[in-house]
Amino acid sequence: MKTKQCIKCGIIKDVVEFNKHNSTSDGLDSWCKDCHKQYFKEWTKQHPDKIKHYRNTHNKNHPDYAKNYYNKNKHKIIKYNAKYRDTEDGYKHTWCSTLHRHKYKGISINITTAELFEYVKDINTCKMCGKILNWTKNGKKGATHDSPTLDRIDNEDYIDLNNIQILCYQCNAGKQKMTNDEYINQCKMVLENNGYIIIKK
């Protein structure tokens, strides 16, 4: 098995972890694929306007590029997408389409699905009760008590990054159209009415 050391991370890896590069003596890139991915990820975060301009220009100059690329690699793309959707990040990307459902309800959407993904990608618990969220497919069962849901904090008529929170299905169903404070007070009344003592932090 042939190996090569990445000059970026310093790790010795199998040569299949490097892209081909005609200008090098061994025909391989000096950076491994993982380092290139990480660099590009950070670069795109720092230069969103350049990425947007490039995509708009490319799409304008090559209107059939995406269609032709898909037709040429259709089976490979379908297989990759199916595999990716089974990962947590893949499910979160799919889940972000919940924005469309809110739009159909007449809610003004002021964020993109990409921005929502960046918001939820590291969220693993319900903001209200702390329950661990189930970021996986539920098949035909539909939503379960630990399914993640998008909630407008005080039920505003718009959605942006400043007025949303991720709640489990159980908390969101109980909160319904109440504001955060109204729901918390409701929970306190339920506890007090059943003999529980509430200790204020």
C-alpha positions in Angstrom: 0.0 0.0 0.0 1.5 3.3 -1.1 1.3 6.2 1.3 2.1 10.0 1.3 2.4 12.6 3.9 0.1 15.6 3.7 2.1 18.8 4.1 -0.9 20.6 5.6 -1.9 18.3 8.5 1.3 16.2 8.6 -0.6 12.9 8.6 0.7 10.0 6.5 -2.2 8.6 4.5 -3.0 6.2 1.7 -2.4 7.8 -1.7 -6.2 7.4 -2.5 -6.7 10.2 0.0 -5.0 12.7 -2.3 -6.2 14.2 -5.6 -4.2 13.9 -8.8 -1.9 16.8 -9.7 0.0 16.8 -12.9 2.6 19.4 -11.8 4.0 17.3 -8.9 6.7 14.6 -9.2 4.4 11.9 -7.9 1.3 13.1 -9.7 -0.5 13.8 -6.5 -1.6 16.9 -4.6 0.6 17.9 -1.6 -2.6 18.4 0.5 -4.9 15.5 1.3 -8.6 15.6 0.4 -9.7 16.3 3.9 -7.5 19.4 4.2 -8.8 20.7 0.9 -12.4 20.2 2.1 -11.7 22.0 5.4 -9.9 24.9 3.7 -12.7 25.4 1.1 -15.3 25.2 3.9 -13.6 28.0 5.9 -12.9 30.0 2.7 -16.6 30.0 1.6 -17.6 31.2 5.1 -15.3 34.1 4.8 -16.1 35.0 1.2 -19.9 34.5 0.7 -20.2 37.4 -1.7 -17.5 35.9 -4.0 -19.2 32.5 -3.9 -22.5 34.1 -4.8 -21.0 36.1 -7.7 -19.2 33.1 -9.1 -22.3 31.0 -9.0 -24.4 33.6 -10.7 -21.8 34.3 -13.4 -21.2 30.6 -14.0 -24.9 29.8 -14.3 -25.4 32.7 -16.7 -22.5 31.7 -18.9 -23.3 28.0 -18.7 -27.1 27.6 -18.5 -27.1 23.9 -19.2 -24.1 22.9 -17.1 -26.0 21.7 -14.1 -28.5 19.8 -16.2 -25.8 18.1 -18.3 -23.7 17.2 -15.3 -26.8 15.6 -13.6 -27.7 13.6 -16.6 -24.1 12.4 -17.0 -23.8 11.4 -13.3 -27.4 10.7 -12.4 -27.0 7.3 -10.9 -23.9 8.3 -8.9 -25.7 11.4 -7.6 -28.8 9.5 -6.5 -26.8 6.9 -4.7 -24.7 9.6 -2.9 -27.8 11.6 -1.9 -29.5 8.5 -0.6 -26.5 7.6 1.5 -26.0 11.2 2.7 -29.7 11.6 3.8 -29.1 8.7 6.2 -26.5 10.7 8.1 -27.3 13.2 10.8 -26.1 16.2 8.7 -28.0 14.8 5.7 -31.2 14.5 7.7 -30.7 18.1 9.1 -30.3 19.4 5.5 -33.6 17.7 4.6 -35.3 18.8 7.8 -34.5 22.5 6.9 -37.1 22.3 4.2 -39.5 23.0 7.1 -39.1 26.6 6.1 -41.3 25.9 3.0 -44.1 24.6 5.3 -44.0 27.8 7.3 -44.1 29.9 4.2 -47.3 28.1 3.0 -48.9 29.2 6.4 -48.3 32.8 5.5 -45.2 33.3 7.6 -42.6 35.7 6.2 -39.2 33.8 5.7 -36.1 36.0 6.1 -33.5 33.2 6.2 -32.3 30.6 3.7 -32.3 26.8 4.3 -28.4 27.1 4.3 -28.6 29.6 7.1 -31.0 27.4 9.0 -28.7 24.4 8.6 -25.8 26.4 10.1 -28.1 27.3 13.0 -29.2 23.7 13.7 -26.1 21.7 12.8 -24.8 21.7 16.4 -28.1 21.7 18.2 -28.8 18.3 19.8 -31.2 19.1 22.7 -34.6 20.8 23.0 -34.3 24.5 24.1 -37.2 24.2 26.4 -36.9 20.9 28.3 -33.4 19.8 27.4 -34.5 16.5 25.9 -32.1 14.9 23.4 -33.5 15.4 19.9 -33.8 12.6 17.4 -32.2 13.9 14.2 -33.0 10.7 12.2 -35.7 9.5 10.0 -38.9 8.2 11.6 -40.1 6.4 8.6 -43.9 6.0 8.4 -44.3 6.7 12.1 -44.1 10.5 11.6 -43.1 12.9 14.4 -42.4 11.4 17.8 -42.0 13.2 21.2 -38.3 13.8 20.6 -38.5 14.9 16.9 -37.0 18.4 16.3 -39.3 21.2 15.4 -38.8 24.8 14.4 -40.5 27.2 16.8 -41.0 31.0 16.6 -40.2 32.1 20.1 -43.2 34.4 20.6 -45.1 33.3 17.6 -44.2 36.3 15.4 -45.4 36.4 11.8 -41.9 36.1 10.4 -38.8 33.9 10.8 -35.3 35.0 11.1 -32.3 33.8 13.1 -33.2 36.0 16.1 -36.7 34.7 16.7 -36.4 30.9 16.4 -35.6 28.0 18.6 -35.5 24.3 18.2 -38.0 22.4 20.4 -38.9 18.8 20.7 -42.3 17.9 19.2 -43.8 17.4 22.6 -42.8 20.9 23.9 -43.9 22.6 20.6 -47.2 20.8 20.7 -47.8 22.0 24.3 -46.7 25.5 23.6 -48.8 25.9 20.5 -49.5 29.7 20.0 -48.2 30.8 23.4 -45.2 33.0 23.8 -42.2 31.6 25.7 -43.2 33.4 28.9 -46.8 32.3 28.7 -45.8 28.6 28.2 -43.3 28.7 31.1 -45.9 30.2 33.4 -48.4 27.6 32.2 -45.9 24.8 33.1 -45.4 26.5 36.5 -49.1 26.5 37.2 -49.4 22.8 36.3 -46.5 22.0 38.7 -47.9 24.1 41.6 -51.4 22.7 41.1 -50.0 19.2 41.5 -48.1 19.9 44.7 -44.6 20.5 43.3 -42.5 23.2 44.8 -40.8 25.5 42.3 -37.3 26.6 43.2 -36.3 29.8 41.4 -32.7 30.0 40.1 
